[in-house]
Amino acid sequence: MRKVVLNMTMTLDGFFCGPNGELDWMSQAPDQELNDDIVAFFQGVDQGFIGYPTA
């Protein structure tokens, strides 16, 4: 049986995007340590799902 992992990105107030659907808060480049962690996470992923409307 496979393990299911949920990875969500949101602001501290629990929203994914601004009132007009903007995602500008996510556009900043992560530092190298965070980037390495993200790459390591996705190297262990078999499949992924992207949700609407932020995809």
KETOR-655669 format. One record per atom (N, C-alpha, C): x, y negated, z negated; atom name; residue in one letter; residue number from 1. Coordinates in nm, 4 decimals. Last residue first. Layout:
N
+----------+----------+----------+-------+---------+-----+
!       px !       py !       pz ! atomo ! residuo ! num !
+----------+----------+----------+-------+---------+-----+
!        X !        Y !        Z !    CA !       A ! NUM !
...
+----------+----------+----------+-------+---------+-----+
// end
This chain:
55
+----------+----------+----------+-------+---------+-----+
!       px !       py !       pz ! atomo ! residuo ! num !
+----------+----------+----------+-------+---------+-----+
!  -0.4179 !  -2.6176 !   1.0251 !     N !       A !  55 !
!  -0.3270 !  -2.5437 !   1.1141 !    CA !       A !  55 !
!  -0.3096 !  -2.6162 !   1.2458 !     C !       A !  55 !
!  -0.6067 !  -2.7314 !   0.8658 !     N !       T !  54 !
!  -0.4720 !  -2.7873 !   0.8606 !    CA !       T !  54 !
!  -0.3746 !  -2.7175 !   0.9529 !     C !       T !  54 !
!  -0.8649 !  -2.6426 !   0.8360 !     N !       P !  53 !
!  -0.8350 !  -2.7246 !   0.9521 !    CA !       P !  53 !
!  -0.6922 !  -2.7762 !   0.9559 !     C !       P !  53 !
!  -0.7749 !  -2.3010 !   0.8779 !     N !       Y !  52 !
!  -0.8338 !  -2.4200 !   0.9376 !    CA !       Y !  52 !
!  -0.8722 !  -2.5141 !   0.8252 !     C !       Y !  52 !
!  -0.4702 !  -2.1202 !   0.7996 !     N !       G !  51 !
!  -0.6102 !  -2.1570 !   0.7853 !    CA !       G !  51 !
!  -0.6484 !  -2.2853 !   0.8557 !     C !       G !  51 !
!  -0.2854 !  -1.8502 !   0.9075 !     N !       I !  50 !
!  -0.2878 !  -1.9956 !   0.8968 !    CA !       I !  50 !
!  -0.4337 !  -2.0373 !   0.8967 !     C !       I !  50 !
!  -0.1207 !  -1.5647 !   0.7928 !     N !       F !  49 !
!  -0.2474 !  -1.6253 !   0.8327 !    CA !       F !  49 !
!  -0.2353 !  -1.7752 !   0.8136 !     C !       F !  49 !
!   0.1201 !  -1.3116 !   0.8782 !     N !       G !  48 !
!   0.0791 !  -1.4360 !   0.8157 !    CA !       G !  48 !
!  -0.0539 !  -1.4836 !   0.8703 !     C !       G !  48 !
!   0.3229 !  -1.0216 !   0.8081 !     N !       Q !  47 !
!   0.2178 !  -1.0917 !   0.8807 !    CA !       Q !  47 !
!   0.1826 !  -1.2189 !   0.8067 !     C !       Q !  47 !
!   0.5569 !  -0.9602 !   0.6634 !     N !       D !  46 !
!   0.5199 !  -0.8840 !   0.7829 !    CA !       D !  46 !
!   0.4216 !  -0.9602 !   0.8708 !     C !       D !  46 !
!   0.8225 !  -1.1275 !   0.5019 !     N !       V !  45 !
!   0.6805 !  -1.1279 !   0.5373 !    CA !       V !  45 !
!   0.6582 !  -1.0483 !   0.6653 !     C !       V !  45 !
!   1.0839 !  -1.1737 !   0.4342 !     N !       G !  44 !
!   1.0199 !  -1.0560 !   0.3778 !    CA !       G !  44 !
!   0.8726 !  -1.0429 !   0.4126 !     C !       G !  44 !
!   1.1451 !  -1.4132 !   0.5473 !     N !       Q !  43 !
!   1.2144 !  -1.2956 !   0.5994 !    CA !       Q !  43 !
!   1.1529 !  -1.1666 !   0.5464 !     C !       Q !  43 !
!   1.0080 !  -1.5978 !   0.3937 !     N !       F !  42 !
!   0.9503 !  -1.5568 !   0.5213 !    CA !       F !  42 !
!   1.0228 !  -1.4391 !   0.5849 !     C !       F !  42 !
!   1.1859 !  -1.6220 !   0.1709 !     N !       F !  41 !
!   1.0477 !  -1.5762 !   0.1543 !    CA !       F !  41 !
!   0.9928 !  -1.5215 !   0.2854 !     C !       F !  41 !
!   1.4167 !  -1.7254 !   0.2908 !     N !       A !  40 !
!   1.4221 !  -1.5944 !   0.2251 !    CA !       A !  40 !
!   1.2818 !  -1.5368 !   0.2066 !     C !       A !  40 !
!   1.3158 !  -1.9756 !   0.3728 !     N !       V !  39 !
!   1.3638 !  -1.8789 !   0.4726 !    CA !       V !  39 !
!   1.3672 !  -1.7387 !   0.4130 !     C !       V !  39 !
!   1.2641 !  -2.0886 !   0.1214 !     N !       I !  38 !
!   1.1552 !  -2.0691 !   0.2175 !    CA !       I !  38 !
!   1.1944 !  -1.9654 !   0.3222 !     C !       I !  38 !
!   1.5216 !  -2.0996 !   0.0113 !     N !       D !  37 !
!   1.4169 !  -2.0213 !  -0.0548 !    CA !       D !  37 !
!   1.3023 !  -1.9908 !   0.0407 !     C !       D !  37 !
!   1.6463 !  -2.2769 !   0.1901 !     N !       D !  36 !
!   1.6964 !  -2.1397 !   0.1775 !    CA !       D !  36 !
!   1.5927 !  -2.0486 !   0.1123 !     C !       D !  36 !
!   1.4964 !  -2.5097 !   0.1357 !     N !       N !  35 !
!   1.4936 !  -2.4498 !   0.2687 !    CA !       N !  35 !
!   1.5406 !  -2.3044 !   0.2642 !     C !       N !  35 !
!   1.5763 !  -2.5586 !  -0.1272 !     N !       L !  34 !
!   1.4368 !  -2.5242 !  -0.0995 !    CA !       L !  34 !
!   1.4246 !  -2.4580 !   0.0372 !     C !       L !  34 !
!   1.8484 !  -2.6165 !  -0.0736 !     N !       E !  33 !
!   1.8120 !  -2.5068 !  -0.1637 !    CA !       E !  33 !
!   1.6681 !  -2.4622 !  -0.1406 !     C !       E !  33 !
!   1.8348 !  -2.8419 !   0.0981 !     N !       Q !  32 !
!   1.8901 !  -2.7154 !   0.1461 !    CA !       Q !  32 !
!   1.8509 !  -2.5970 !   0.0576 !     C !       Q !  32 !
!   1.5144 !  -3.0123 !   0.0758 !     N !       D !  31 !
!   1.6582 !  -3.0030 !   0.0550 !    CA !       D !  31 !
!   1.7058 !  -2.8621 !   0.0915 !     C !       D !  31 !
!   1.2778 !  -3.0656 !   0.3456 !     N !       P !  30 !
!   1.3171 !  -3.0152 !   0.2139 !    CA !       P !  30 !
!   1.4691 !  -3.0161 !   0.1989 !     C !       P !  30 !
!   1.1643 !  -3.3606 !   0.5062 !     N !       A !  29 !
!   1.2491 !  -3.2414 !   0.5136 !    CA !       A !  29 !
!   1.2880 !  -3.1961 !   0.3727 !     C !       A !  29 !
!   0.8254 !  -3.4612 !   0.5013 !     N !       Q !  28 !
!   0.9627 !  -3.4839 !   0.4588 !    CA !       Q !  28 !
!   1.0408 !  -3.3529 !   0.4610 !     C !       Q !  28 !
!   0.5615 !  -3.4054 !   0.5569 !     N !       S !  27 !
!   0.6536 !  -3.4210 !   0.6691 !    CA !       S !  27 !
!   0.7986 !  -3.4454 !   0.6281 !     C !       S !  27 !
!   0.3583 !  -3.3946 !   0.3756 !     N !       M !  26 !
!   0.4328 !  -3.2709 !   0.3983 !    CA !       M !  26 !
!   0.5450 !  -3.2876 !   0.5002 !     C !       M !  26 !
!   0.2304 !  -3.6341 !   0.3808 !     N !       W !  25 !
!   0.3058 !  -3.6038 !   0.2591 !    CA !       W !  25 !
!   0.3902 !  -3.4773 !   0.2753 !     C !       W !  25 !
!   0.0811 !  -3.6360 !   0.6146 !     N !       D !  24 !
!   0.2104 !  -3.7032 !   0.6143 !    CA !       D !  24 !
!   0.2934 !  -3.6743 !   0.4894 !     C !       D !  24 !
!  -0.1564 !  -3.5326 !   0.7001 !     N !       L !  23 !
!  -0.0653 !  -3.4421 !   0.6297 !    CA !       L !  23 !
!   0.0735 !  -3.5039 !   0.6168 !     C !       L !  23 !
!  -0.4940 !  -3.6524 !   0.7116 !     N !       E !  22 !
!  -0.3506 !  -3.6696 !   0.7342 !    CA !       E !  22 !
!  -0.2682 !  -3.5759 !   0.6454 !     C !       E !  22 !
!  -0.7684 !  -3.6543 !   0.6823 !     N !       G !  21 !
!  -0.7067 !  -3.5350 !   0.7382 !    CA !       G !  21 !
!  -0.5567 !  -3.5452 !   0.7590 !     C !       G !  21 !
!  -0.8494 !  -3.8743 !   0.5453 !     N !       N !  20 !
!  -0.8700 !  -3.8753 !   0.6905 !    CA !       N !  20 !
!  -0.8025 !  -3.7572 !   0.7590 !     C !       N !  20 !
!  -0.7749 !  -3.8243 !   0.2832 !     N !       P !  19 !
!  -0.9170 !  -3.8418 !   0.3140 !    CA !       P !  19 !
!  -0.9482 !  -3.8432 !   0.4633 !     C !       P !  19 !
!  -0.5062 !  -3.5759 !   0.3207 !     N !       G !  18 !
!  -0.5643 !  -3.7014 !   0.2770 !    CA !       G !  18 !
!  -0.7097 !  -3.7143 !   0.3192 !     C !       G !  18 !
!  -0.4910 !  -3.2250 !   0.2315 !     N !       C !  17 !
!  -0.4698 !  -3.3383 !   0.3207 !    CA !       C !  17 !
!  -0.5381 !  -3.4620 !   0.2630 !     C !       C !  17 !
!  -0.5227 !  -3.0529 !   0.0186 !     N !       F !  16 !
!  -0.4268 !  -3.0175 !   0.1229 !    CA !       F !  16 !
!  -0.3941 !  -3.1368 !   0.2120 !     C !       F !  16 !
!  -0.5521 !  -3.1184 !  -0.3349 !     N !       F !  15 !
!  -0.5955 !  -3.1347 !  -0.1965 !    CA !       F !  15 !
!  -0.4836 !  -3.0967 !  -0.0999 !     C !       F !  15 !
!  -0.4771 !  -3.1221 !  -0.6043 !     N !       G !  14 !
!  -0.5475 !  -3.0066 !  -0.5509 !    CA !       G !  14 !
!  -0.5951 !  -3.0174 !  -0.4079 !     C !       G !  14 !
!  -0.3157 !  -3.3139 !  -0.7083 !     N !       D !  13 !
!  -0.4584 !  -3.3275 !  -0.7368 !    CA !       D !  13 !
!  -0.5425 !  -3.2200 !  -0.6680 !     C !       D !  13 !
!  -0.0656 !  -3.2483 !  -0.6088 !     N !       L !  12 !
!  -0.0933 !  -3.2230 !  -0.7501 !    CA !       L !  12 !
!  -0.2411 !  -3.2353 !  -0.7851 !     C !       L !  12 !
!  -0.1231 !  -3.0953 !  -0.2839 !     N !       T !  11 !
!  -0.0797 !  -3.2034 !  -0.3711 !    CA !       T !  11 !
!  -0.1162 !  -3.1704 !  -0.5154 !     C !       T !  11 !
!  -0.0148 !  -2.7754 !  -0.1563 !     N !       M !  10 !
!  -0.1146 !  -2.8778 !  -0.1841 !    CA !       M !  10 !
!  -0.0546 !  -2.9847 !  -0.2738 !     C !       M !  10 !
!   0.0211 !  -2.4697 !  -0.0047 !     N !       T !   9 !
!   0.0844 !  -2.5995 !  -0.0228 !    CA !       T !   9 !
!  -0.0255 !  -2.7017 !  -0.0457 !     C !       T !   9 !
!   0.0386 !  -2.1276 !  -0.0977 !     N !       M !   8 !
!  -0.0401 !  -2.2453 !  -0.0624 !    CA !       M !   8 !
!   0.0409 !  -2.3713 !  -0.0893 !     C !       M !   8 !
!   0.0550 !  -1.7981 !  -0.0501 !     N !       N !   7 !
!   0.1444 !  -1.9132 !  -0.0559 !    CA !       N !   7 !
!   0.0659 !  -2.0339 !  -0.0076 !     C !       N !   7 !
!  -0.0058 !  -1.4854 !  -0.1800 !     N !       L !   6 !
!  -0.0695 !  -1.6094 !  -0.1357 !    CA !       L !   6 !
!   0.0287 !  -1.7234 !  -0.1560 !     C !       L !   6 !
!   0.0632 !  -1.1595 !  -0.0883 !     N !       V !   5 !
!   0.1158 !  -1.2788 !  -0.1538 !    CA !       V !   5 !
!   0.0458 !  -1.4004 !  -0.0946 !     C !       V !   5 !
!   0.0111 !  -0.8204 !  -0.1330 !     N !       V !   4 !
!  -0.0444 !  -0.9426 !  -0.0757 !    CA !       V !   4 !
!   0.0063 !  -1.0609 !  -0.1577 !     C !       V !   4 !
!   0.1870 !  -0.5263 !  -0.0527 !     N !       K !   3 !
!   0.1636 !  -0.6321 !  -0.1499 !    CA !       K !   3 !
!   0.1106 !  -0.7551 !  -0.0765 !     C !       K !   3 !
!   0.0536 !  -0.2211 !   0.0811 !     N !       R !   2 !
!   0.1308 !  -0.3446 !   0.0899 !    CA !       R !   2 !
!   0.0928 !  -0.4425 !  -0.0198 !     C !       R !   2 !
!   0.0843 !   0.1175 !   0.0000 !     N !       M !   1 !
!   0.0000 !   0.0000 !   0.0000 !    CA !       M !   1 !
!   0.0891 !  -0.1242 !   0.0000 !     C !       M !   1 !
+----------+----------+----------+-------+---------+-----+
// end
